[in-house]
């Protein structure tokens, strides 16, 4: 058996290659005697030969229009080594751009080199950058436990903060430094956000595979933007490859809690202008390293664990950063913003003093921003509401230097005198809690709004309770599958668009996912318009096909892309009324009957959902009632949230005392 034949793939991988669900692959295996036999794995998680699977899919006409990149990844994964597969992807990126170039990674095995050549060929046919980004994303997903990356949304936010708070003349040629670049998420974000020419990128990464992938990513960006790059492979703290270099912007997501960061050999290093970092405070070494590389007025944004803001060992350095004006703001992020996802990480905003014959004295306060409330509730894993988070943080940063403007709710300017105590604790939540309490007038306004909600609810309740229903009659129904066959509607399944390795440019469309539905129903991300297979337009019916978020509604507003387990039903208006269809589908018993098994994680078989068979004119009557019922449901949800908020506000006020009898 050749090495190509020996590449194993799972049922899930076959489903991804063929562009279908895993259940479909299981059905193929059960129904077709010609399906490839298992070569490994277990009965529960069998593995098959990639070559045999590819031949079977092609012979059976089941590959459809899937490109060659889907077939590439299992072969990269079969290399086994994280480093070799990463270097092979970087090598493929080089060959996509320069087919005749010799390898710069002689340590690659012949198998890895051949695979890089195959990938380069696919990339030149299907799009070099898209192929590289696809392979990089799959590599990151596979090795997520071994790597700590900066999510694209956080990278974009950090880039926008740094560009907004940097002091000095208008940007005309910018130097950017990332001394712990990983695979280049942060430098890519700045390249996408910075539209002026003359960007110079200095990036350093001690892991050779990550450094090579950063170089590959930046090489593609350089084809679209005017970028000069220097990428070094080194341990930045111990062996600084850019010693003496100064940057306008420094972004960094450094490694956390590393005890062996060079404490002994760097004890007299000139970078420690705010004090020698204790052995247990490597993050404060990174903070001072960033400051040492800033030009006058330059800005740095760094991701740090929350303990750095309050640990006793670092209080002297924090005090010095405050007194000199180097630390301008601290932002507490919601859990899930970056790895480790269970921790509410922080962004520290640093800035070097501007040039001038008589520089202004350091600010006498620091902006502390608590953005933890932008965590998305109702999700299994911690996840931020990126849209709300970004808007809130950037609004706060916009008034960083305008002390005449009050910060938005959740942010507060704290005088240095209040911070420079025995603890020097700069944790935002410690100071923003009091500022979040509503005033007496605000609380009264909330009660008035709540009473208005209750009045509207009562009106809807009277209207709906007056409806009459016949008993003992049976109405003929049909299924979504039969309606689709009859041409009354067109059914499309949403999918996860390929996430680019860098922030997207050009036309985009909001992306709705099941996670968004479990939060507040607002799309939290955008994707390139052409990458989304299912885009709902106004008047389309959207169905969530998972039990824990089962829902059906008529989409209103601009186009919206649908993620996995969301379905688009586009009706023929001469045969079906959209609100009637959505109302029938949303019936709880309908979802239970069409579920694959009895659990909250079960999927709904959309084609089995039942729909009343009624003439179009009678559908309109039902549609109007369904709309009134949905309006009642929305009012209930709003009243529930408002009522709980009032209970919390009143509890806080009562616990603080001051009740007037």
C-alpha positions in Angstrom: 0.0 0.0 0.0 1.4 3.4 -1.0 1.8 6.3 1.4 -1.1 8.0 -0.5 -3.3 5.0 0.0 -2.4 4.8 3.7 -3.8 8.3 4.6 -6.7 7.6 7.0 -9.9 9.6 7.1 -12.8 9.5 9.5 -16.5 9.6 8.6 -16.6 13.3 9.6 -13.7 14.0 7.3 -15.4 12.2 4.4 -18.6 14.3 5.1 -16.5 17.5 4.9 -14.8 16.4 1.7 -18.2 15.5 0.1 -20.0 18.6 1.5 -22.7 16.6 3.3 -23.6 15.7 6.8 -22.1 12.8 8.7 -25.4 11.0 8.7 -25.4 10.9 4.9 -22.0 9.2 4.9 -23.2 6.6 7.4 -26.1 5.9 5.1 -23.8 5.5 2.1 -21.7 3.0 4.1 -24.8 1.1 5.2 -26.5 1.0 1.8 -23.7 0.6 -0.7 -21.6 -2.6 -0.7 -19.0 -0.9 -2.8 -18.2 1.7 0.0 -14.6 1.4 1.0 -13.8 -1.0 3.9 -12.4 0.2 7.2 -8.6 0.2 7.5 -8.3 1.3 11.1 -9.9 3.1 14.0 -12.7 1.5 16.0 -16.3 0.4 15.4 -17.5 3.7 16.8 -14.8 5.9 15.0 -13.7 3.9 11.9 -11.1 5.1 9.5 -10.8 4.6 5.8 -8.3 5.0 3.0 -8.4 8.5 1.6 -7.5 7.3 -1.9 -10.2 4.6 -1.9 -12.8 7.1 -0.5 -11.9 9.6 -3.2 -12.2 7.0 -6.0 -15.6 5.9 -4.6 -16.9 9.4 -4.3 -15.9 10.2 -7.8 -17.3 7.0 -9.3 -20.5 7.5 -7.4 -20.9 11.1 -8.5 -20.9 12.4 -4.9 -18.0 14.8 -5.0 -20.0 17.5 -6.8 -18.0 20.7 -7.0 -15.8 20.2 -4.0 -12.3 21.6 -4.8 -9.0 19.9 -4.3 -8.2 21.7 -1.1 -10.6 19.5 0.9 -8.7 16.5 -0.3 -5.4 18.0 0.6 -5.9 18.4 4.4 -6.0 14.8 5.4 -2.6 14.3 3.7 -1.1 17.2 5.7 -2.6 15.8 8.9 -1.1 12.4 8.1 2.4 13.9 8.3 1.8 13.5 12.1 4.2 16.2 13.3 2.7 19.6 14.1 5.9 21.3 13.1 6.4 19.4 9.9 2.8 19.9 8.7 3.0 23.6 9.6 6.3 24.1 7.8 4.9 22.1 4.8 1.9 24.5 4.6 4.3 27.5 4.7 6.4 25.9 2.0 3.3 25.4 -0.1 2.5 29.1 0.2 6.0 30.0 -1.1 5.6 27.6 -4.0 2.1 29.0 -4.9 3.7 32.4 -5.4 7.1 31.3 -6.8 6.8 27.8 -8.4 10.5 27.6 -9.3 11.8 28.6 -5.8 13.9 26.1 -3.9 12.8 25.0 -0.4 14.0 27.1 2.6 13.1 24.2 4.9 15.6 21.4 4.2 14.5 19.5 7.3 11.2 18.7 5.5 10.8 15.0 4.6 10.4 14.0 0.9 6.8 13.2 1.6 6.2 16.7 3.0 8.0 18.4 0.1 5.9 16.4 -2.4 2.7 17.4 -0.5 3.7 21.1 -0.5 4.2 20.8 -4.3 0.7 19.3 -4.7 -0.8 22.0 -2.5 0.9 24.7 -4.5 -0.5 23.2 -7.7 -4.1 23.2 -6.2 -3.5 26.8 -4.9 -2.5 28.1 -8.4 -5.7 26.5 -9.8 -8.2 27.4 -7.0 -6.7 30.5 -5.5 -3.4 30.7 -3.7 -4.4 32.8 -0.7 -7.7 31.0 -0.2 -6.0 27.6 -0.3 -3.3 28.7 2.2 -5.9 30.2 4.5 -8.0 27.0 4.3 -5.0 24.8 5.2 -3.8 27.2 7.9 -7.3 27.2 9.5 -7.5 23.4 9.5 -4.0 23.2 11.0 -5.0 25.6 13.8 -8.2 23.7 14.5 -6.3 20.4 14.6 -3.6 21.7 17.0 -5.8 24.0 19.1 -4.7 22.4 22.4 -1.0 23.1 21.6 -1.4 26.6 20.3 -2.6 29.9 21.7 -3.8 32.2 18.9 -5.5 35.6 18.8 -9.0 35.3 17.3 -9.5 37.5 14.2 -12.2 39.6 16.0 -9.9 40.4 18.9 -7.0 41.1 16.6 -9.1 43.6 14.6 -10.2 45.3 17.9 -6.6 45.6 19.1 -5.5 47.0 15.8 -8.2 49.6 15.8 -7.5 50.6 19.4 -3.8 51.1 18.7 -4.5 53.2 15.5 -7.0 55.3 17.5 -4.9 56.1 20.5 -1.5 56.7 18.9 -0.4 60.3 19.2 1.5 62.2 16.5 1.1 63.4 13.0 -1.2 61.7 10.5 0.0 58.3 9.6 2.2 58.3 6.5 4.3 55.3 6.8 3.8 53.2 9.8 6.1 50.8 11.7 4.4 47.9 13.4 6.0 45.4 15.8 4.7 42.1 17.2 7.4 40.4 19.3 5.4 37.2 19.8 3.6 36.9 16.5 2.3 33.3 16.5 0.8 32.8 13.1 0.4 36.5 12.4 -3.2 37.3 13.4 -2.3 40.7 14.9 0.0 41.9 12.1 -2.5 40.8 9.5 -5.2 42.8 11.3 -3.2 46.0 11.1 -2.4 45.4 7.5 -6.1 45.1 6.8 -7.1 48.2 8.9 -4.2 50.5 7.7 -5.1 51.8 4.3 -2.2 54.2 3.8 1.0 53.1 1.9 4.3 52.4 3.6 3.6 49.8 6.3 6.7 48.2 7.7 6.1 45.0 9.8 8.6 43.6 12.3 7.5 40.2 13.6 9.3 37.8 15.8 8.3 34.2 16.9 10.4 31.6 18.6 8.5 28.6 17.1 9.9 28.0 13.6 6.6 26.6 12.2 4.6 29.6 13.5 7.2 32.1 12.2 7.1 30.4 8.7 3.3 30.6 8.7 3.5 34.3 9.7 5.8 34.9 6.7 3.4 33.1 4.4 0.5 35.1 5.6 2.3 38.4 5.2 3.6 37.5 1.8 0.1 37.2 0.5 -0.9 40.5 2.2 2.1 42.2 0.6 0.6 41.4 -2.8 -2.4 43.5 -1.9 -0.8 46.2 0.2 2.4 48.2 0.2 4.1 46.3 3.0 7.8 45.7 3.9 8.4 42.8 6.3 11.0 41.4 8.6 10.2 38.1 10.3 12.7 36.7 12.8 12.8 33.3 14.6 14.0 34.0 18.1 13.2 34.2 21.8 12.4 37.9 21.9 13.1 38.5 25.6 16.4 36.7 25.7 17.7 37.4 22.2 15.9 40.5 20.9 16.3 40.5 17.1 15.0 44.1 16.8 17.0 45.7 19.6 17.1 49.4 19.0 14.1 49.4 16.6 11.3 51.8 17.4 7.7 51.3 16.2 4.6 53.5 16.0 2.4 50.6 17.1 3.2 47.4 19.0 0.6 44.6 19.4 1.3 41.5 21.4 -0.4 38.4 22.8 2.5 37.0 24.8 2.8 33.6 26.5 1.4 33.6 30.0 2.8 32.3 33.3 6.2 31.3 32.0 8.7 31.0 34.9 11.7 30.4 32.7 11.6 33.6 30.8 15.2 34.7 31.4 15.0 36.3 34.9 18.7 35.6 35.8 20.4 36.5 32.6 18.3 39.6 32.0 18.5 41.1 35.5 20.5 44.2 34.4 18.7 44.6 31.0 18.2 48.3 30.1 14.5 47.6 29.2 13.5 47.4 32.8 13.0 51.2 33.3 10.1 50.6 35.6 11.8 48.0 37.7 13.2 44.4 37.4 10.2 42.2 36.8 9.9 39.5 39.6 10.5 36.0 38.4 6.8 35.3 38.8 5.8 38.3 36.7 7.0 37.6 33.1 4.0 39.5 31.7 5.5 42.7 33.2 8.7 41.9 31.4 6.7 41.8 28.2 5.0 45.1 29.0 8.3 46.9 29.5 9.7 45.2 26.3 6.9 46.7 24.3 7.4 50.2 25.8 11.1 50.0 25.0 10.2 49.7 21.3 7.7 52.5 21.1 8.4 55.8 19.3 7.4 59.0 21.1 3.6 59.0 21.1 3.5 55.4 19.9 0.8 53.0 21.3 1.0 49.4 22.4 -1.9 47.0 23.1 -1.2 43.8 24.9 -3.3 40.8 26.1 -2.7 39.9 29.7 -4.2 37.6 32.3 -6.3 39.4 34.9 -4.0 38.6 37.8 -1.3 40.9 36.4 -3.5 43.8 37.4 -3.5 43.0 41.1 -0.7 40.6 42.1 1.3 41.9 45.0 4.6 41.1 43.4 4.0 43.5 40.5 2.6 46.5 42.4 5.8 48.6 42.2 6.1 48.2 38.5 2.4 49.0 38.1 2.8 52.1 40.2 5.7 53.3 38.0 3.7 52.7 34.9 0.9 54.8 36.3 3.0 57.7 37.6 4.9 58.0 34.3 1.7 57.9 32.2 2.8 54.8 30.3 -0.3 52.8 31.3 -3.3 54.7 29.9 -6.2 52.2 30.1 -7.1 48.7 31.1 -10.0 46.8 29.5 -11.5 43.7 31.1 -12.7 41.4 28.3 -15.5 38.9 28.6 -14.6 35.2 29.0 -14.0 33.5 25.6 -12.3 36.4 24.0 -9.1 34.4 23.6 -7.3 31.4 25.1 -7.6 30.4 27.8 -11.4 30.8 27.2 -12.5 30.4 30.8 -10.6 33.5 31.9 -11.7 37.2 31.6 -8.5 38.5 30.0 -7.4 42.1 29.9 -6.1 44.6 27.3 -3.5 47.0 28.6 -3.2 50.2 26.6 0.3 51.7 26.8 1.7 54.8 25.3 5.0 56.5 25.1 5.4 60.2 26.0 5.1 62.4 22.9 8.0 64.4 21.5 8.2 68.1 22.0 10.3 70.9 23.7 7.9 70.9 26.6 5.9 67.7 26.7 2.7 67.7 28.5 2.7 66.2 32.1 1.4 62.7 32.4 -2.4 62.4 32.8 -3.6 62.3 36.4 -6.1 59.5 35.8 -6.4 56.1 34.0 -9.4 54.9 32.0 -10.7 51.6 33.3 -13.2 49.7 31.1 -15.2 46.7 32.3 -16.5 45.0 29.1 -17.3 41.7 30.7 -21.0 42.2 30.4 -20.6 41.5 26.6 -20.3 37.8 27.3 -22.9 35.8 25.4 -25.3 34.0 27.7 -26.9 30.6 27.0 -23.9 29.2 25.2 -22.0 26.0 26.1 -18.6 27.7 25.7 -17.7 31.3 26.8 -18.2 33.6 23.8 -18.2 37.4 23.5 -20.7 39.5 21.6 -18.1 40.9 19.3 -20.2 43.6 17.8 -21.4 45.1 21.1 -17.9 44.6 22.6 -16.1 46.4 19.8 -18.5 49.3 19.7 -18.3 49.8 23.4 -14.5 49.6 23.7 -13.8 51.9 20.7 -16.3 54.4 22.0 -14.4 54.4 25.3 -11.1 54.8 23.6 -12.3 57.7 21.5 -12.4 59.9 24.6 -9.2 58.6 26.2 -7.6 62.0 26.1 -10.8 64.2 26.3 -11.2 64.5 30.0 -14.2 66.8 29.5 -16.3 63.9 28.2 -17.8 61.4 30.5 -17.0 57.8 29.8 -19.8 55.5 28.7 -21.5 53.3 31.3 -19.1 50.5 32.3 -16.0 52.7 32.0 -14.6 55.1 34.5 -11.7 57.5 34.9 -9.9 56.8 38.1 -7.5 59.4 39.6 -4.0 58.2 40.2 -4.3 59.1 43.9 -7.0 56.4 44.2 -4.8 53.8 42.5 -1.4 54.4 44.1 -2.1 52.7 47.4 -0.6 49.6 48.9 -2.2 47.3 46.3 -2.0 49.4 43.1 -4.9 47.3 41.8 -6.0 48.3 38.3 -8.7 45.7 37.8 -11.6 47.6 36.1 -14.4 45.8 37.8 -13.2 47.1 41.2 -13.9 50.7 40.2 -16.7 50.5 37.6 -19.3 48.7 39.8 -20.4 51.9 41.6 -20.6 53.9 38.3 -23.0 51.2 36.8 -25.7 51.9 39.4 -28.6 53.7 37.9 -29.6 57.1 39.2 -32.9 57.7 41.0 -34.2 59.3 37.7 -33.0 56.3 35.6 -34.6 53.8 38.0 -37.9 55.7 37.8 -37.7 55.7 34.0 -37.1 51.9 34.0 -40.2 51.4 36.1 -42.4 53.5 33.8 -41.1 51.6 30.7 -41.8 48.3 32.5 -45.4 49.3 33.3 -45.9 50.2 29.6 -44.7 46.7 28.6 -47.2 45.2 31.0 -50.0 47.2 29.5 -49.1 46.1 26.0 -48.9 42.5 27.2 -52.3 42.7 28.7 -53.7 44.0 25.4 -52.2 41.1 23.5 -53.4 38.6 26.1 -57.0 39.9 25.8 -56.9 39.7 22.0 -55.4 36.2 21.8 -57.6 34.7 24.6 -60.7 35.7 22.6 -59.8 33.4 19.7 -62.0 30.4 19.3 -60.9 26.9 18.3 -62.8 23.9 16.9 -62.4 20.6 18.7 -62.6 17.1 17.3 -61.6 18.0 13.8 -58.5 16.7 12.0 -56.8 18.9 9.4 -54.7 17.4 6.5 -51.0 18.2 6.7 -48.0 17.9 4.5 -44.3 18.0 5.1 -41.6 20.5 4.1 -40.0 17.8 2.0 -43.2 17.3 0.0 -43.6 21.0 -0.4 -40.1 21.3 -1.7 -40.8 18.5 -4.2 -43.9 20.2 -5.3 -42.1 23.5 -5.9 -43.9 25.4 -3.3 -40.6 26.3 -1.6 -36.9 25.9 -2.0 -34.9 24.5 0.9 -31.2 25.4 1.4 -28.9 24.4 4.3 -26.6 26.9 5.9 -22.9 26.1 6.4 -19.9 27.6 8.1 -18.1 29.7 5.6 -14.3 29.3 5.4 -12.9 31.6 8.1 -10.2 33.6 6.5 -6.8 33.8 8.3 -7.0 37.5 8.2 -9.9 40.0 8.6 -12.0 40.2 5.5 -12.2 43.1 3.0 -14.8 44.0 0.4 -18.5 43.2 0.5 -19.6 41.3 3.6 -22.9 40.0 5.0 -23.8 39.3 8.6 -23.5 35.7 9.7 -26.1 34.1 12.0 -25.2 31.0 14.0 -27.0 28.8 16.5 -24.8 30.4 19.2 -26.2 33.8 18.2 -29.7 32.5 18.5 -29.0 31.2 22.0 -27.8 34.6 23.0 -30.0 37.4 21.6 -30.5 36.5 17.9 -28.1 39.2 16.7 -25.4 38.1 14.2 -22.0 38.4 15.9 -19.8 38.2 12.8 -19.6 39.0 9.1 -18.3 36.9 6.2 -17.5 37.7 2.6 -20.6 37.8 0.5 -19.4 35.1 -1.9 -18.4 32.6 0.7 -21.8 32.0 2.2 -23.8 29.2 0.6 -27.2 30.2 2.1 -28.2 33.9 2.4 -31.6 34.8 3.7 -33.3 37.7 2.1 -36.4 39.7 3.4 -39.4 37.4 3.3 -37.5 34.1 3.5 -38.4 31.7 6.3 -35.4 30.6 8.5 -35.5 27.5 10.7 -33.1 26.5 13.4 -32.6 22.8 13.1 -31.4 21.9 16.6 -33.7 21.1 19.5 -32.1 23.5 22.0 -32.6 26.4 19.8 -35.6 25.3 17.7 -37.2 28.2 16.1 -38.8 29.4 12.8 -39.4 32.9 11.7 -39.7 35.2 8.6 -36.5 37.1 8.0 -36.9 40.9 7.9 -34.1 43.3 7.1 -31.0 43.2 5.0 -29.5 39.9 3.6 -28.0 37.5 6.3 -25.8 34.5 5.9 -26.8 31.3 7.7 -24.4 29.1 9.6 -24.6 25.3 10.3 -27.9 23.8 11.4 -29.8 26.8 10.1 -32.1 26.4 7.0 -33.5 28.7 4.4 -37.0 28.2 3.0 -37.8 30.5 0.1 -41.5 30.2 -0.7 -43.5 30.5 -3.9 -45.8 33.4 -3.0 -48.5 31.9 -5.3 -48.7 28.8 -3.2 -47.5 29.6 0.3 -47.7 32.6 2.7 -44.3 33.0 4.5 -45.7 33.9 8.0 -48.2 31.0 7.8 -45.4 28.6 7.0 -43.1 29.9 9.8 -46.0 29.7 12.3 -46.8 26.1 11.4 -43.1 25.1 11.6 -42.5 26.8 15.0 -45.1 24.6 16.8 -43.2 22.9 19.7 -44.8 19.5 19.0 -43.7 19.8 15.4 -40.1 20.1 16.4 -40.4 17.2 18.9 -41.9 14.9 16.3 -39.2 15.8 13.7 -36.3 15.5 16.2 -33.7 12.7 15.6 -33.7 11.7 19.3 -34.9 13.0 22.6 -32.2 15.4 23.8 -31.5 19.1 23.7 -28.6 18.6 21.3 -30.7 16.5 18.8 -31.1 17.8 15.3 -34.4 18.5 13.7 -35.1 16.8 10.3 -36.4 19.9 8.5 -38.0 17.9 5.7 -40.2 16.0 8.2 -41.8 19.2 9.8 -45.5 19.3 9.3 -47.5 22.2 7.5 -51.2 22.6 7.4 -52.8 22.2 3.9 -54.9 25.3 3.4 -55.9 27.5 0.5 -53.9 30.6 0.2 -56.7 32.9 1.3 -57.2 31.0 4.6 -53.4 30.9 5.1 -53.5 34.7 5.4 -55.9 34.5 8.3 -53.6 32.0 10.1 -50.6 34.2 9.2 -52.1 37.2 10.9 -52.7 35.2 14.1 -49.2 33.7 14.0 -47.8 37.3 13.8 -49.8 38.4 16.8 -48.6 35.4 18.8 -45.0 36.1 17.9 -45.4 39.8 19.0 -46.8 38.5 22.3 -43.8 36.2 22.7 -41.3 39.1 22.0 -43.1 41.3 24.6 -42.8 38.4 27.1 -39.1 38.1 26.5 -38.6 41.8 26.8 -40.6 42.1 30.0 -38.7 39.1 31.5 -35.3 40.8 30.9 -36.6 44.2 32.1 -38.1 42.7 35.2 -35.0 40.8 36.2 -32.9 44.0 35.6 -35.2 46.0 37.9 -34.9 43.3 40.6 -31.1 43.4 40.4 -31.0 47.2 40.5 -33.4 47.4 43.4 -31.5 44.7 45.3 -28.3 46.6 44.9 -29.8 49.9 46.0 -31.5 48.2 49.0 -28.3 46.4 50.1 -26.4 49.8 49.9 -28.9 51.4 52.3 -30.6 54.7 52.1 -34.2 53.5 51.8 -36.6 56.3 52.5 -39.4 54.9 54.7 
